Amino acid sequence: PTCKTGPGTQIQTAYVIPGSGGSAGGPASPTSITNMFGNSGSAAQDPQVALLLEKERTRQLEMQLNHDKELEDRRGRWVGAMKEYETNEINKRHQESLKQQKELQDERLKIKRNLQEEHHKVLNTLEEKRGKAELEKEKIRQQNLPQMLQHDLEKTTLTHKQFLEKLSHIGNGLLEFTGDKQRMTQTALVATGLAVGIYGAKHGTKAIADVASAYLLTPPLVTDTSRIGLNQIIRHPIATFFKPTVKLPEPIYPIALQDKINTYIRAIKYHRLHNEPIRHGLLYGPPGTGKTLLAKTIALSLGMDYAIVQGAQIRDSKELTTIFAWGKASRKGCVILFDEMDAIATNRLQANLSEESRKLQSTLYALTGDDTNKTLVMGTTNLKGVIDPAWESRAGLVLEFPLPDLETRIKLLQDKFNQSIVKHDLIKCTPDMNIHEEITEIAEKIEGFSGRDIRNLTSAFLAEAYSEKDHTITTHLLHKVVRDTLEQKNKLK
């Protein structure tokens, strides 16, 4: 097209040459065309020139995009080639590793087969040598067999001859003995006397020993008893005969439980008075709630002896029989308390018992199956459900010992406080202390404590007071000991 570049000047044809005009703007820069028209403002405002410039700019942008795309494609092909190369190298190395492992495994199998073959060869050699030795020994035995048979025959003949001679001597002696009636009579009397003496000494000694053991020797498994034993008599003969009456601490139980206990004791007294069989008992509840103390209290209130046995220490039925024989031999009667009764009377429906445990249970049921008013058997356990139903049927009374309620805790604290602190010569309380209020406040804080825990708490009061200079119990001291005891109990939980 024809365009004007200035007054009186015309350009018939324009060519856009990339990079022309010495422009630094890159290939096909649009300023190259602009430079061709000079600096005239009218040429720059020509629509045809502007259109050419815009098309050239678009073409150059497309060329730049195509160039970038080609570079990106080349880069993608290069990355793909590198990944393919890496994958091939990894596969190649993996195949080489598998090949090496297979070769190593084959080598190990080869070595193992060689060792097995060598071992079999050695074993075969040893077997051959042993077989040859056995054949040699058998050959020697066959060669010496006639001589051995001859020797055995001569020995048998000599033994038979000696036996006949002894039998002949015995027969001649019997004939002479039976011919003399006086000698026969004397011999018969002497033999009878010896037999009676030996039998009487043997069984009489055993009977005396059994009686002495039952009456005087305390079984080893009895950990505590009010009955006097032989060992006490030997160690302290004078103190034993002048021994004061056993004194127990006054048991403190909740009112409902105390009523059941009183009813049970009255029933046993009535049965013993009318020579009727007494009912056994089962006591269950948390540790330290007074179950063992109740058994001792019942025994002393009935005028009977008591014996405490740890059920977990009984190993066989013989020990159990010994304990019952010793208890029945008591002149006053005996209350036998089996602590941890579940050790010897476990519920057979919930546990797989050994043969010895079953035998022990059968012995227990046999010993308690007969009606008697001489022996009262009581058992304690922490959980009721673990006791065998066969023993629960023999227990006429089943008592649950709960943890003390607030009223019972106050009574227990008051009783222990009076026994160990108020009546103590070296320990004193501050004059302004209201003991009843302090005990009530402490009882409210120690909910869940058993009777044993309360006894230990009062002992802690006493020990803490001893550590003070003036041996004085203050309100601060009491609450400090209670706080420390509760923290320790929570840590143990």
C-alpha positions as CSV (number, residue, x, y, z in Angstrom):
1,P,0.0,0.0,0.0
2,T,1.0,3.6,-0.5
3,C,1.5,5.6,2.7
4,K,2.9,9.1,3.2
5,T,5.9,9.6,5.3
6,G,6.2,13.3,4.9
7,P,5.3,16.2,2.7
8,G,5.7,15.2,-0.9
9,T,7.1,11.7,-0.1
10,Q,5.4,8.3,-0.8
11,I,6.4,4.6,-0.1
12,Q,4.9,2.1,-2.6
13,T,5.9,-1.1,-0.7
14,A,7.0,-1.8,3.0
15,Y,8.8,-4.9,4.1
16,V,9.2,-5.9,7.7
17,I,12.6,-7.5,8.2
18,P,13.2,-9.1,11.6
19,G,15.9,-7.3,13.4
20,S,16.0,-4.5,10.9
21,G,16.7,-1.0,11.9
22,G,19.4,-1.9,14.4
23,S,16.8,-2.3,17.1
24,A,17.8,-4.0,20.4
25,G,14.2,-5.1,21.1
26,G,14.6,-8.6,19.7
27,P,13.6,-10.3,16.4
28,A,10.9,-8.6,14.4
29,S,10.6,-5.7,16.8
30,P,7.6,-3.5,15.9
31,T,9.8,-0.4,16.2
32,S,11.7,-1.5,13.1
33,I,8.7,-0.5,11.0
34,T,8.2,2.6,12.9
35,N,11.7,3.6,12.3
36,M,11.2,3.1,8.5
37,F,8.7,6.0,8.5
38,G,10.8,8.4,10.4
39,N,9.6,10.5,13.3
40,S,6.5,11.9,11.6
41,G,3.4,12.0,13.8
42,S,1.1,11.6,10.8
43,A,2.6,8.3,9.7
44,A,2.3,6.8,13.3
45,Q,-1.4,7.8,13.3
46,D,-2.1,6.0,10.0
47,P,-4.6,3.1,10.6
48,Q,-3.0,0.9,8.0
49,V,0.4,1.3,9.6
50,A,-1.1,0.6,13.1
51,L,-2.7,-2.5,11.7
52,L,0.5,-3.7,10.2
53,L,2.3,-3.0,13.5
54,E,-0.4,-4.9,15.5
55,K,-0.2,-7.9,13.2
56,E,3.5,-7.9,13.3
57,R,3.4,-7.8,17.1
58,T,0.9,-10.7,17.2
59,R,3.1,-12.7,14.8
60,Q,6.2,-12.1,16.9
61,L,4.3,-13.1,20.1
62,E,3.1,-16.3,18.4
63,M,6.7,-17.0,17.3
64,Q,7.9,-16.5,20.9
65,L,5.1,-18.8,22.2
66,N,6.0,-21.5,19.7
67,H,9.7,-21.1,20.5
68,D,8.9,-21.5,24.3
69,K,6.6,-24.4,23.6
70,E,9.3,-26.1,21.6
71,L,11.8,-25.6,24.4
72,E,9.3,-27.0,26.9
73,D,8.7,-30.0,24.7
74,R,12.4,-30.6,24.4
75,R,12.8,-30.3,28.2
76,G,9.9,-32.8,28.7
77,R,11.4,-35.2,26.3
78,W,14.7,-34.9,28.1
79,V,13.2,-35.4,31.6
80,G,11.2,-38.4,30.3
81,A,14.4,-39.9,28.8
82,M,16.2,-39.4,32.1
83,K,13.4,-41.0,34.0
84,E,13.3,-43.9,31.6
85,Y,17.1,-44.2,31.9
86,E,16.8,-44.2,35.7
87,T,14.0,-46.8,35.7
88,N,16.0,-49.0,33.4
89,E,19.1,-48.7,35.6
90,I,17.1,-49.5,38.8
91,N,15.5,-52.5,37.1
92,K,18.9,-53.6,35.8
93,R,20.4,-53.3,39.3
94,H,17.4,-55.1,40.9
95,Q,17.8,-58.0,38.4
96,E,21.5,-58.2,39.1
97,S,20.8,-58.2,42.9
98,L,18.2,-61.0,42.5
99,K,20.7,-62.9,40.3
100,Q,23.4,-62.5,43.0
101,Q,21.0,-63.6,45.8
102,K,19.9,-66.6,43.8
103,E,23.6,-67.5,43.1
104,L,24.4,-67.1,46.8
105,Q,21.4,-69.2,47.8
106,D,22.4,-71.9,45.3
107,E,25.9,-71.8,46.7
108,R,24.5,-72.2,50.3
109,L,22.3,-75.1,49.2
110,K,25.3,-76.7,47.5
111,I,27.4,-76.4,50.7
112,K,24.5,-77.7,52.8
113,R,24.1,-80.8,50.5
114,N,27.8,-81.4,50.6
115,L,27.8,-81.2,54.4
116,Q,24.8,-83.6,54.6
117,E,26.4,-86.0,52.3
118,E,29.6,-85.9,54.3
119,H,27.6,-86.4,57.5
120,H,25.8,-89.4,56.1
121,K,29.1,-90.9,54.9
122,V,30.5,-90.6,58.4
123,L,27.3,-92.1,60.0
124,N,27.4,-94.9,57.5
125,T,31.0,-95.6,58.3
126,L,30.2,-95.6,62.1
127,E,27.3,-97.9,61.5
128,E,29.4,-100.3,59.6
129,K,32.1,-100.3,62.3
130,R,29.5,-100.9,65.0
131,G,27.8,-103.7,63.0
132,K,31.2,-105.3,62.5
133,A,31.9,-105.0,66.3
134,E,28.4,-106.5,67.1
135,L,29.1,-109.4,64.7
136,E,32.4,-110.0,66.2
137,K,30.9,-110.0,69.7
138,E,28.1,-112.4,68.6
139,K,30.7,-114.6,67.0
140,I,32.7,-114.8,70.2
141,R,29.5,-115.5,72.2
142,Q,28.5,-118.3,69.9
143,Q,32.0,-119.8,70.3
144,N,31.8,-119.6,74.1
145,L,28.1,-120.7,74.3
146,P,28.7,-124.4,75.0
147,Q,31.0,-123.5,77.9
148,M,28.5,-121.0,79.3
149,L,25.7,-123.5,79.2
150,Q,27.8,-126.1,80.9
151,H,28.7,-123.7,83.6
152,D,25.0,-122.7,84.2
153,L,24.0,-126.4,84.3
154,E,26.7,-127.1,86.9
155,K,25.6,-124.1,89.0
156,T,21.9,-125.1,88.8
157,T,22.7,-128.6,89.8
158,L,24.8,-127.5,92.8
159,T,22.1,-125.0,93.9
160,H,19.4,-127.7,93.7
161,K,21.6,-130.2,95.7
162,Q,22.2,-127.6,98.4
163,F,18.5,-126.8,98.6
164,L,17.6,-130.5,99.0
165,E,20.2,-130.8,101.8
166,K,18.8,-127.8,103.6
167,L,15.2,-129.0,103.2
168,S,16.3,-132.4,104.5
169,H,17.8,-130.8,107.6
170,I,14.7,-128.7,108.2
171,G,12.5,-131.8,107.8
172,N,14.6,-133.7,110.3
173,G,14.4,-130.8,112.8
174,L,10.7,-130.6,112.4
175,L,10.3,-134.3,113.0
176,E,12.4,-134.1,116.2
177,F,10.5,-130.9,117.3
178,T,7.1,-132.4,116.7
179,G,8.1,-135.5,118.6
180,D,8.8,-133.4,121.8
181,K,5.5,-132.0,123.1
182,Q,7.1,-130.0,125.9
183,R,9.3,-128.1,123.5
184,M,6.4,-127.4,121.2
185,T,4.3,-125.9,124.1
186,Q,7.2,-123.7,125.3
187,T,7.9,-122.4,121.8
188,A,4.3,-121.6,121.1
189,L,4.0,-119.6,124.4
190,V,7.2,-117.7,123.7
191,A,6.2,-116.9,120.1
192,T,2.7,-115.7,121.3
193,G,4.3,-113.5,123.9
194,L,6.7,-111.9,121.5
195,A,4.0,-111.2,118.9
196,V,1.7,-109.6,121.5
197,G,4.6,-107.5,122.9
198,I,5.7,-106.3,119.5
199,Y,2.2,-105.5,118.3
200,G,1.2,-103.8,121.5
201,A,4.4,-101.7,121.6
202,K,4.1,-100.7,118.0
203,H,0.4,-99.7,118.0
204,G,0.3,-98.6,121.6
205,T,3.2,-96.1,121.0
206,K,1.5,-94.8,117.9
207,A,-1.8,-94.4,119.7
208,I,-0.1,-92.6,122.6
209,A,1.8,-90.4,120.1
210,D,-1.5,-89.6,118.2
211,V,-3.3,-88.7,121.5
212,A,-0.4,-86.5,122.6
213,S,-0.2,-84.8,119.3
214,A,-3.9,-84.1,119.1
215,Y,-4.0,-82.7,122.7
216,L,-0.7,-81.0,123.1
217,L,1.0,-80.2,119.8
218,T,-0.3,-77.2,117.9
219,P,-0.4,-77.8,114.1
220,P,2.2,-75.7,112.3
221,L,-0.5,-74.0,110.1
222,V,-2.3,-72.6,113.1
223,T,-1.1,-69.0,113.3
224,D,-3.0,-67.9,116.4
225,T,-4.9,-69.8,119.1
226,S,-6.2,-69.4,122.6
227,R,-5.5,-73.1,123.3
228,I,-2.4,-74.0,125.4
229,G,0.2,-76.1,123.5
230,L,3.1,-78.3,124.5
231,N,5.6,-75.8,123.2
232,Q,4.2,-73.1,125.5
233,I,4.3,-75.4,128.4
234,I,8.0,-76.3,127.8
235,R,9.1,-72.7,127.2
236,H,7.1,-70.9,129.9
237,P,5.7,-73.5,132.3
238,I,4.8,-71.2,135.1
239,A,3.4,-68.4,133.0
240,T,1.3,-70.9,131.0
241,F,-0.5,-72.2,134.1
242,F,-1.0,-68.7,135.5
243,K,-1.8,-67.2,132.1
244,P,-4.6,-64.6,132.4
245,T,-7.8,-64.8,130.4
246,V,-7.5,-63.7,126.8
247,K,-8.7,-60.2,126.4
248,L,-9.8,-58.9,123.0
249,P,-10.6,-55.3,122.0
250,E,-14.3,-54.5,122.0
251,P,-15.6,-55.1,118.4
252,I,-17.4,-52.1,116.9
253,Y,-19.7,-52.9,113.9
254,P,-22.6,-51.1,112.2
255,I,-25.9,-51.6,114.2
256,A,-27.6,-53.9,111.6
257,L,-24.5,-56.1,111.4
258,Q,-24.2,-56.2,115.2
259,D,-27.8,-57.4,115.5
260,K,-27.2,-60.3,113.2
261,I,-24.0,-61.2,115.1
262,N,-25.9,-61.2,118.5
263,T,-28.6,-63.4,117.0
264,Y,-26.1,-65.9,115.6
265,I,-24.2,-66.1,119.0
266,R,-27.5,-66.7,120.9
267,A,-28.4,-69.5,118.4
268,I,-25.1,-71.2,118.9
269,K,-25.4,-71.0,122.7
270,Y,-28.9,-72.5,122.5
271,H,-27.7,-75.4,120.3
272,R,-24.7,-76.2,122.5
273,L,-26.9,-76.1,125.6
274,H,-29.3,-78.6,124.1
275,N,-26.6,-80.7,122.5
276,E,-27.7,-79.8,119.0
277,P,-25.4,-79.4,116.0
278,I,-24.2,-75.8,115.4
279,R,-24.2,-73.9,112.2
280,H,-20.9,-73.0,110.4
281,G,-20.4,-69.5,109.1
282,L,-19.0,-67.6,106.2
283,L,-17.8,-64.0,106.5
284,Y,-17.0,-61.8,103.5
285,G,-16.1,-58.2,103.0
286,P,-13.1,-55.9,102.4
287,P,-9.9,-56.5,104.4
288,G,-9.6,-54.9,107.9
289,T,-13.4,-54.9,108.6
290,G,-13.2,-57.1,111.7
291,K,-13.9,-60.6,110.4
292,T,-11.1,-62.4,112.3
293,L,-11.9,-60.4,115.4
294,L,-15.5,-61.6,115.2
295,A,-14.4,-65.3,115.2
296,K,-12.3,-64.8,118.3
297,T,-15.1,-62.9,120.0
298,I,-17.6,-65.7,119.2
299,A,-15.2,-68.4,120.6
300,L,-14.6,-66.5,123.9
301,S,-18.3,-65.7,124.3
302,L,-19.2,-69.4,123.9
303,G,-16.4,-70.5,126.2
304,M,-14.5,-72.3,123.3
305,D,-11.0,-72.1,122.0
306,Y,-10.2,-70.4,118.7
307,A,-7.7,-71.2,116.0
308,I,-6.8,-69.0,113.1
309,V,-5.5,-70.9,110.0
310,Q,-4.3,-69.3,106.7
311,G,-6.2,-71.2,104.0
312,A,-3.6,-70.3,101.3
313,Q,-0.9,-72.2,103.2
314,I,-2.8,-75.6,103.2
315,R,-1.3,-77.8,100.5
316,D,-2.8,-81.2,101.0
317,S,-5.7,-83.0,102.7
318,K,-3.4,-84.5,105.4
319,E,-2.7,-81.1,106.9
320,L,-6.4,-80.3,106.8
321,T,-7.2,-83.6,108.6
322,T,-4.6,-82.8,111.3
323,I,-6.1,-79.4,112.0
324,F,-9.6,-80.8,112.4
325,A,-8.4,-83.7,114.7
326,W,-6.5,-81.1,116.8
327,G,-9.6,-78.9,117.0
328,K,-12.0,-81.8,117.9
329,A,-9.6,-82.9,120.7
330,S,-10.2,-79.6,122.5
331,R,-12.1,-80.1,125.8
332,K,-14.0,-76.9,125.5
333,G,-14.6,-77.1,121.8
334,C,-12.9,-75.1,119.1
335,V,-13.8,-72.3,116.6
336,I,-11.6,-72.9,113.5
337,L,-11.4,-69.8,111.3
338,F,-10.0,-70.3,107.8
339,D,-8.7,-67.0,106.6
340,E,-8.8,-66.7,102.8
341,M,-11.4,-69.5,102.6
342,D,-11.5,-69.2,98.8
343,A,-8.0,-70.8,98.7
344,I,-9.4,-74.2,99.8
345,A,-13.1,-73.8,98.7
346,T,-12.8,-72.2,95.3
347,N,-15.9,-72.1,93.1
348,R,-15.5,-75.2,90.9
349,L,-17.8,-73.7,88.3
350,Q,-15.6,-70.7,87.7
351,A,-12.0,-72.2,88.0
352,N,-10.1,-75.1,86.6
353,L,-8.9,-76.9,89.7
354,S,-6.1,-79.3,90.0
355,E,-6.6,-82.8,91.2
356,E,-5.0,-81.9,94.6
357,S,-7.3,-78.9,95.0
358,R,-10.3,-81.1,94.3
359,K,-9.1,-83.7,96.8
360,L,-8.6,-80.9,99.4
361,Q,-12.2,-79.7,98.8
362,S,-13.6,-83.2,99.1
363,T,-11.7,-83.6,102.4
364,L,-13.1,-80.3,103.7
365,Y,-16.7,-81.3,102.9
366,A,-16.2,-84.7,104.4
367,L,-14.9,-83.2,107.7
368,T,-17.7,-80.7,108.0
369,G,-20.5,-82.9,106.7
370,D,-21.2,-84.5,110.1
371,D,-23.4,-82.7,112.6
372,T,-21.4,-81.6,115.7
373,N,-21.5,-79.1,118.5
374,K,-17.8,-79.4,119.4
375,T,-16.2,-77.7,116.3
376,L,-17.4,-74.5,114.7
377,V,-15.9,-73.8,111.3
378,M,-15.9,-70.2,109.9
379,G,-14.4,-68.9,106.7
380,T,-13.5,-65.4,105.6
381,T,-13.1,-64.1,102.1
382,N,-12.9,-60.7,100.4
383,L,-15.4,-61.7,97.6
384,K,-18.4,-63.8,98.2
385,G,-18.8,-65.1,94.6
386,V,-15.6,-67.0,94.6
387,I,-16.7,-69.5,97.3
388,D,-17.9,-72.9,96.2
389,P,-21.7,-73.4,96.5
390,A,-21.1,-76.7,98.4
391,W,-19.5,-74.8,101.2
392,E,-22.1,-72.0,101.2
393,S,-24.7,-74.7,101.7
394,R,-22.9,-75.9,104.8
395,A,-22.6,-72.4,106.2
396,G,-25.8,-71.7,108.1
397,L,-24.8,-68.0,108.4
398,V,-23.4,-65.7,105.7
399,L,-22.5,-62.3,107.0
400,E,-21.3,-59.3,104.9
401,F,-18.9,-56.9,106.6
402,P,-19.2,-53.5,104.9
403,L,-16.8,-50.6,105.4
404,P,-17.7,-48.6,108.5
405,D,-20.3,-45.8,108.0
406,L,-19.8,-42.4,109.6
407,E,-21.3,-43.3,113.0
408,T,-19.1,-46.4,113.2
409,R,-16.0,-44.5,112.1
410,I,-16.6,-42.0,114.9
411,K,-17.0,-44.8,117.5
412,L,-13.8,-46.5,116.2
413,L,-11.8,-43.3,116.3
414,Q,-13.1,-42.5,119.8
415,D,-12.2,-45.9,121.1
416,K,-8.7,-46.0,119.5
417,F,-8.1,-42.4,120.5
418,N,-8.9,-43.2,124.2
419,Q,-6.9,-46.4,124.2
420,S,-3.7,-45.1,122.6
421,I,-3.6,-41.4,123.3
422,V,-5.9,-40.2,126.1
423,K,-4.7,-42.9,128.5
424,H,-1.1,-42.5,127.4
425,D,1.3,-41.2,130.1
426,L,3.8,-39.4,127.8
427,I,1.3,-38.1,125.2
428,K,-1.0,-35.1,125.9
429,C,-3.4,-33.0,123.9
430,T,-3.6,-29.2,123.9
431,P,-6.0,-27.9,126.6
432,D,-8.2,-26.0,124.1
433,M,-8.7,-29.0,121.8
434,N,-12.3,-30.3,121.5
435,I,-11.6,-34.0,121.0
436,H,-15.1,-34.9,120.0
437,E,-15.3,-32.2,117.3
438,E,-11.9,-33.1,115.9
439,I,-12.8,-36.8,115.8
440,T,-16.1,-36.1,114.0
441,E,-14.4,-33.9,111.4
442,I,-11.7,-36.5,110.8
443,A,-14.3,-39.3,110.5
444,E,-16.0,-37.3,107.8
445,K,-12.8,-37.0,105.8
446,I,-11.8,-40.7,106.0
447,E,-14.8,-42.2,104.2
448,G,-13.8,-45.6,102.8
449,F,-11.4,-46.4,105.7
450,S,-11.6,-49.9,107.3
451,G,-11.2,-50.6,111.0
452,R,-7.6,-51.5,110.4
453,D,-7.0,-48.3,108.5
454,I,-8.4,-46.3,111.5
455,R,-6.2,-48.2,113.9
456,N,-3.2,-47.4,111.7
457,L,-4.2,-43.8,111.6
458,T,-4.3,-43.5,115.4
459,S,-0.9,-45.1,115.6
460,A,0.3,-42.5,113.1
461,F,-1.0,-39.8,115.5
462,L,1.0,-41.3,118.3
463,A,4.2,-41.6,116.2
464,E,3.9,-38.0,115.0
465,A,3.4,-36.8,118.6
466,Y,6.5,-38.7,119.7
467,S,8.5,-36.8,117.1
468,E,7.5,-33.4,118.7
469,K,9.6,-32.0,121.5
470,D,6.8,-31.6,124.0
471,H,5.0,-34.8,122.9
472,T,1.8,-32.8,122.4
473,I,-1.0,-33.5,119.9
474,T,-2.4,-30.4,118.3
475,T,-5.2,-29.8,115.8
476,H,-2.6,-29.0,113.2
477,L,-0.8,-32.3,113.9
478,L,-4.0,-34.3,113.5
479,H,-5.0,-32.8,110.2
480,K,-1.5,-33.0,108.9
481,V,-1.4,-36.8,109.6
482,V,-4.9,-37.2,108.0
483,R,-3.8,-35.3,104.9
484,D,-0.6,-37.3,104.5
485,T,-2.5,-40.6,105.0
486,L,-5.1,-39.7,102.4
487,E,-2.4,-38.7,99.9
488,Q,-0.6,-42.0,100.5
489,K,-3.8,-43.9,100.1
490,N,-4.7,-42.2,96.8
491,K,-1.2,-42.9,95.5
492,L,-1.6,-46.6,96.3
493,K,-4.9,-46.6,94.5
